[in-house]
């Protein structure tokens, strides 16, 4: 079938989807210096096409899987965050990298691309609530707590790709590595060969799911460090006993799926298979049939036989696109309410048009630049990941 069995009900999360409004606790700014075309402009598609043609090979447009279709249609390549950053680096002829994703992804692209390339984020408000849950000052304070507990020298930081450049650099400075949702197992295995404990940032669910489901650790081996509480809300003894010190962070999209959603969809859709992202809660992935990264979700459904039924626990734009691309399958959304990535969706067609027209006119807007020292240490952490055996190029 070509659509979800029923459309999810709107929620307050949907209010920011058209580039209007702001979340001051997680966003970096919402104003564009210049005239932003109205979403009602009937010429937006033609304007984007003209600006894109005018830029030619000078611009390379990256579209994340969670982007809306009106933006994806102009992407030169689509993919997950790390794949897109690698694609930017693989196209050195492009002077401008227009990243239709979120802030940490644009930072990764700036770290990996050449100095003559300029990375542009069409809306600076396109942040990531998970990445913003680990502030560098909080992480430095956490490390001081580990030193106080006498365990810092046996703790290796592993940082998920979905983190700020500053956190990636912290990881590089302290002997750690980056991981993706595809190679988290290899990264954790490597870390536990280097030390006795792992500080996993910033998504507690990916860290817990990988440690328990893939490495065979117990839930009791994991503790959650709350950066808003002294010593993370833990005792020194609890830190000393733990193998996995999980940062109290989560994805606002994947974290909302519940075990009840799985039970409900199995009642509604006979024979349905549930496939979810490892950023989901442990109780959800335990009930699912398949757990995997964004790229694995896409590949699994692409390879599934006609007539199969799937409930997909990931971002709604992607689920809708999967349903459109595979009309011979029944593809439904795991939740029954709207769950877009609200900050990702701030990259809409008006912002893309504004950015492309500005570049075509010789005005570089919303450039994302990572300072040299941060980029150096973040690149070291990324290189450590790339040196590990197994998959390393799929991020989400």
C-alpha positions as CSV (number, residue, x, y, z in Angstrom):
1,X,0.0,0.0,0.0
2,X,1.2,3.5,-0.7
3,X,0.3,5.2,2.6
4,X,0.2,4.6,6.3
5,X,-2.8,2.7,7.6
6,X,-3.8,5.9,9.3
7,X,-2.2,9.3,9.7
8,X,-0.7,10.0,13.1
9,X,-2.5,12.6,15.2
10,X,-0.8,16.1,15.5
11,X,1.0,16.9,18.7
12,X,2.8,20.0,20.0
13,X,6.0,18.7,18.4
14,X,4.4,19.4,15.0
15,X,4.2,23.2,15.6
16,X,7.7,24.0,14.6
17,X,7.7,22.0,11.4
18,X,7.1,24.9,8.9
19,X,10.1,27.0,10.1
20,X,7.9,29.0,12.4
21,X,8.3,29.5,16.2
22,X,11.3,28.5,18.3
23,X,12.5,26.3,21.1
24,X,14.9,28.6,23.0
25,X,16.2,25.7,25.1
26,X,17.6,23.8,22.2
27,X,17.8,26.0,19.1
28,X,20.6,28.3,18.0
29,X,18.6,31.0,16.4
30,X,15.7,31.3,14.0
31,X,16.1,34.5,12.1
32,X,17.5,34.7,8.5
33,X,19.5,37.9,7.7
34,X,17.4,38.8,4.6
35,X,14.0,38.2,3.1
36,X,12.8,34.6,3.7
37,X,10.4,33.6,1.0
38,X,6.9,32.7,2.3
39,X,6.0,29.1,2.3
40,X,2.9,30.0,0.2
41,X,5.1,31.3,-2.7
42,X,4.0,29.2,-5.7
43,X,7.3,29.8,-7.4
44,X,9.5,28.2,-4.7
45,X,10.3,25.1,-6.7
46,X,11.2,27.1,-9.8
47,X,13.3,29.5,-7.7
48,X,15.2,26.7,-6.1
49,X,15.8,25.1,-9.5
50,X,17.0,28.3,-11.0
51,X,19.4,29.0,-8.1
52,X,20.6,25.5,-8.2
53,X,21.3,25.7,-11.9
54,X,23.1,29.0,-11.5
55,X,25.5,27.5,-8.9
56,X,26.2,24.4,-11.0
57,X,29.2,22.4,-9.7
58,X,30.1,25.1,-7.2
59,X,27.4,23.7,-4.9
60,X,26.8,20.2,-3.6
61,X,23.5,19.7,-1.7
62,X,23.2,17.0,1.0
63,X,19.8,15.7,2.1
64,X,19.4,13.6,5.2
65,X,17.0,10.7,5.2
66,X,14.7,12.5,7.7
67,X,14.2,15.6,5.5
68,X,10.9,16.4,3.9
69,X,10.4,15.5,0.2
70,X,10.2,19.1,-0.9
71,X,13.9,19.4,0.1
72,X,15.1,15.9,-0.8
73,X,14.1,16.6,-4.5
74,X,17.0,19.0,-4.7
75,X,19.6,16.9,-3.0
76,X,22.6,15.6,-5.0
77,X,22.9,12.8,-2.5
78,X,20.8,11.5,0.4
79,X,21.9,9.4,3.3
80,X,22.7,9.4,7.0
81,X,24.8,12.0,8.7
82,X,28.3,10.5,8.4
83,X,27.8,9.2,4.9
84,X,26.8,12.7,3.8
85,X,29.8,14.3,5.5
86,X,32.0,11.8,3.7
87,X,30.3,12.5,0.4
88,X,31.0,16.2,0.9
89,X,34.7,15.4,1.4
90,X,34.6,13.2,-1.7
91,X,33.5,16.2,-3.9
92,X,36.3,18.7,-3.5
93,X,35.2,20.6,-6.6
94,X,32.2,21.9,-4.7
95,X,32.9,25.3,-3.2
96,X,29.7,25.3,-1.2
97,X,28.3,22.3,0.8
98,X,24.6,22.9,1.5
99,X,23.7,20.5,4.3
100,X,20.0,19.9,4.6
101,X,20.3,18.2,8.0
102,X,21.1,19.5,11.5
103,X,23.9,21.5,13.1
104,X,26.2,18.6,14.3
105,X,26.0,17.1,10.8
106,X,27.2,20.3,9.2
107,X,30.0,20.5,11.8
108,X,31.1,17.0,10.8
109,X,31.1,18.0,7.2
110,X,33.3,21.0,8.0
111,X,35.7,18.8,9.9
112,X,36.1,16.4,7.0
113,X,36.1,18.8,4.0
114,X,38.9,20.8,2.5
115,X,39.7,24.3,3.7
116,X,38.4,25.9,0.4
117,X,35.0,24.4,0.9
118,X,32.3,26.3,2.9
119,X,29.5,24.4,4.7
120,X,26.1,26.1,4.8
121,X,23.2,25.2,7.0
122,X,20.0,26.8,5.5
123,X,18.5,27.4,9.0
124,X,20.7,27.7,12.1
125,X,17.8,26.7,14.2
126,X,18.2,23.1,12.8
127,X,19.8,21.8,15.9
128,X,19.6,18.4,17.5
129,X,18.1,18.1,21.0
130,X,20.1,14.9,21.7
131,X,23.4,16.6,20.8
132,X,22.5,19.6,22.9
133,X,21.9,17.4,25.9
134,X,25.7,17.1,26.3
135,X,27.2,20.5,26.9
136,X,31.0,20.6,26.9
137,X,31.1,22.2,30.3
138,X,28.9,19.5,31.7
139,X,31.1,16.8,30.1
140,X,34.2,18.3,31.6
141,X,32.5,18.4,35.0
142,X,31.6,14.7,34.5
143,X,35.2,13.8,33.8
144,X,36.2,15.6,37.0
145,X,33.7,13.4,38.9
146,X,35.3,10.3,37.4
147,X,38.6,11.6,38.5
148,X,37.2,12.2,42.0
149,X,35.9,8.6,42.0
150,X,39.4,7.4,41.0
151,X,38.2,5.8,37.7
152,X,39.0,8.3,35.0
153,X,42.3,6.6,34.1
154,X,40.4,3.3,33.3
155,X,37.5,5.0,31.5
156,X,37.4,5.4,27.7
157,X,34.9,7.9,26.3
158,X,32.8,6.7,23.3
159,X,30.8,9.4,21.7
160,X,27.9,8.9,19.3
161,X,28.2,10.6,15.9
162,X,25.1,12.6,16.9
163,X,27.1,15.0,19.1
164,X,28.6,18.4,18.9
165,X,32.1,19.0,17.6
166,X,33.2,20.1,21.0
167,X,32.2,16.7,22.5
168,X,33.9,14.8,19.7
169,X,37.0,16.8,20.4
170,X,36.8,16.0,24.2
171,X,36.6,12.3,23.2
172,X,39.7,12.6,21.0
173,X,41.7,14.4,23.8
174,X,40.8,11.6,26.3
175,X,41.8,8.7,24.1
176,X,38.3,7.8,23.0
177,X,36.5,7.2,19.7
178,X,33.4,8.1,17.8
179,X,30.8,5.5,17.0
180,X,27.8,5.2,14.7
181,X,24.7,3.2,15.3
182,X,26.1,0.6,12.8
183,X,29.5,0.2,14.5
184,X,28.6,0.9,18.2
185,X,29.4,-2.8,19.0
186,X,32.9,-2.6,17.5
187,X,33.6,0.7,19.2
188,X,32.5,-0.6,22.6
189,X,34.5,-3.7,22.2
190,X,37.6,-1.6,21.4
191,X,37.0,0.7,24.3
192,X,36.8,-2.2,26.8
193,X,40.0,-3.6,25.4
194,X,41.7,-0.2,26.2
195,X,40.1,0.3,29.6
196,X,37.7,-1.1,32.1
197,X,34.8,1.3,31.7
198,X,33.1,3.3,29.0
199,X,31.6,6.8,29.3
200,X,29.0,6.7,26.6
201,X,27.8,10.1,25.2
202,X,25.2,11.4,24.6
203,X,22.5,8.8,23.9
204,X,21.8,6.5,26.9
205,X,19.6,4.1,24.9
206,X,22.1,3.3,22.1
207,X,24.8,2.7,24.8
208,X,22.6,0.5,26.9
209,X,21.1,-1.5,23.9
210,X,24.6,-2.1,22.5
211,X,26.2,-3.1,25.8
212,X,23.4,-5.4,26.9
213,X,22.1,-6.9,23.6
214,X,25.4,-7.0,21.6
215,X,28.1,-7.4,24.3
216,X,26.2,-9.5,26.8
217,X,26.6,-7.1,29.7
218,X,23.7,-6.8,32.3
219,X,21.5,-3.9,32.9
220,X,23.1,-3.7,36.4
221,X,26.4,-3.0,34.7
222,X,25.0,0.3,33.4
223,X,24.4,3.5,35.3
224,X,23.0,6.8,34.0
225,X,24.9,9.9,34.7
226,X,22.6,13.0,35.1
227,X,24.7,16.1,34.4
228,X,22.3,18.3,36.4
229,X,23.0,16.5,39.6
230,X,26.1,16.3,41.8
231,X,28.3,13.4,40.8
232,X,25.6,12.6,38.2
233,X,23.2,11.6,40.8
234,X,25.4,8.6,41.6
235,X,27.6,7.6,44.5
236,X,31.3,7.0,44.0
237,X,30.7,3.3,44.7
238,X,28.1,3.1,41.9
239,X,30.5,4.7,39.5
240,X,33.2,2.3,40.5
241,X,31.0,-0.7,40.1
242,X,29.6,0.3,36.7
243,X,31.1,-0.8,33.3
244,X,28.9,1.5,31.2
245,X,28.4,5.1,32.4
246,X,25.6,6.3,30.2
247,X,25.0,10.0,29.7
248,X,21.4,11.0,30.4
249,X,20.5,12.0,26.8
250,X,18.1,10.7,24.3
251,X,16.6,11.3,20.8
252,X,13.3,13.2,21.0
253,X,11.9,11.1,18.1
254,X,13.1,7.6,18.9
255,X,12.9,8.0,22.7
256,X,9.1,8.5,22.6
257,X,8.3,5.0,21.2
258,X,6.9,2.8,23.9
259,X,6.4,-1.0,24.5
260,X,2.7,-0.2,24.3
261,X,3.2,1.1,20.7
262,X,4.6,-2.3,19.8
263,X,1.7,-4.2,21.4
264,X,-0.9,-1.9,19.8
265,X,0.5,-2.3,16.3
266,X,0.7,-6.1,16.6
267,X,-3.0,-6.0,17.5
268,X,-3.9,-3.7,14.6
269,X,-1.8,-5.3,11.8
270,X,-1.8,-9.1,11.5
271,X,1.6,-10.6,10.8
272,X,3.4,-7.2,11.1
273,X,7.1,-7.2,11.7
274,X,8.4,-4.4,13.9
275,X,11.7,-2.7,13.0
276,X,13.1,0.0,15.2
277,X,16.2,2.2,15.6
278,X,18.7,1.4,18.4
279,X,18.1,4.9,19.8
280,X,14.7,3.5,21.1
281,X,14.3,2.5,24.7
282,X,15.6,-0.9,25.7
283,X,12.1,-2.2,26.4
284,X,11.1,-1.3,22.9
285,X,14.0,-2.9,21.1
286,X,13.4,-6.1,23.2
287,X,9.9,-6.3,21.7
288,X,11.0,-5.6,18.1
289,X,11.7,-8.1,15.4
290,X,14.6,-6.2,13.9
291,X,16.8,-3.4,15.3
292,X,19.1,-1.4,13.1
293,X,20.4,1.9,11.9
294,X,18.5,4.1,9.4
295,X,20.4,2.6,6.5
296,X,19.6,-0.9,7.8
297,X,15.9,-0.1,8.1
298,X,15.9,1.2,4.5
299,X,17.8,-1.9,3.2
300,X,15.7,-4.4,5.2
301,X,12.4,-3.1,3.8
302,X,13.9,-2.8,0.3
303,X,14.8,-6.5,0.4
304,X,11.5,-7.6,2.0
305,X,9.1,-9.6,-0.2
306,X,5.9,-8.2,-1.6
307,X,3.0,-8.5,0.7
308,X,5.0,-8.2,3.9
309,X,3.9,-5.8,6.7
310,X,6.2,-3.6,8.7
311,X,5.8,-1.2,11.6
312,X,8.7,1.2,11.6
313,X,10.0,3.0,14.7
314,X,11.9,6.0,13.3
315,X,11.3,9.5,12.0
316,X,8.0,10.0,10.2
317,X,9.3,11.6,7.0
318,X,11.4,8.5,6.3
319,X,8.5,6.1,7.1
320,X,6.3,8.0,4.7
321,X,9.0,7.8,2.0
322,X,9.4,4.1,2.6
323,X,5.6,3.6,2.2
324,X,5.7,5.5,-1.1
325,X,8.7,3.6,-2.4
326,X,7.3,0.2,-1.6
327,X,3.6,0.2,-2.5
328,X,3.6,-3.6,-2.6
329,X,4.2,-3.8,1.2
330,X,2.1,-2.6,4.1
331,X,4.3,0.0,5.9
332,X,2.9,1.7,9.0
333,X,4.3,4.1,11.6
334,X,5.0,2.6,15.0
335,X,3.4,5.4,16.9
336,X,-0.1,6.8,16.4
337,X,0.9,10.5,16.9
338,X,3.1,12.8,14.8
339,X,6.8,12.4,15.6
340,X,8.8,14.4,13.1
341,X,12.3,15.5,13.9
342,X,11.1,19.1,14.6
343,X,14.6,20.7,14.3
344,X,15.5,18.8,11.1
345,X,12.2,19.9,9.6
346,X,13.2,23.5,10.0
347,X,15.2,23.0,6.7
348,X,12.2,23.7,4.5
349,X,11.9,24.9,1.0
350,X,11.8,28.6,1.8
351,X,15.1,28.3,3.8
352,X,16.7,26.2,1.0
353,X,15.6,28.8,-1.6
354,X,16.9,31.6,0.5
355,X,20.3,29.9,1.0
356,X,20.7,29.0,-2.6
357,X,19.7,32.4,-3.9
358,X,22.1,34.0,-1.5
359,X,25.0,31.9,-2.6
360,X,24.1,32.5,-6.3
361,X,24.2,36.2,-5.5
362,X,27.7,35.9,-3.9
363,X,26.6,36.1,-0.3
364,X,27.7,33.2,1.9
365,X,25.1,32.7,4.6
366,X,24.9,30.5,7.7
367,X,28.4,29.2,7.3
368,X,29.3,26.5,9.8
369,X,32.9,26.6,10.9
370,X,34.7,24.5,13.5
371,X,37.8,26.0,15.0
372,X,41.1,24.4,14.2
373,X,41.9,22.9,17.6
374,X,38.4,21.4,18.0
375,X,38.5,20.0,14.5
376,X,41.9,18.5,15.1
377,X,40.9,16.5,18.2
378,X,37.5,15.6,16.7
379,X,39.2,14.3,13.6
380,X,41.5,12.1,15.8
381,X,38.4,10.6,17.5
382,X,36.8,10.0,14.0
383,X,40.0,8.4,12.7
384,X,40.1,6.0,15.7
385,X,36.6,4.9,14.7
386,X,37.6,4.5,11.0
387,X,40.5,2.3,12.0
388,X,38.2,-0.2,13.7
389,X,37.2,-3.4,11.9
390,X,33.6,-3.7,10.7
391,X,31.1,-1.2,9.4
392,X,31.9,2.5,10.1
393,X,30.3,4.6,7.4
394,X,26.6,4.5,8.5
395,X,25.8,7.0,11.2
396,X,22.1,7.2,12.1
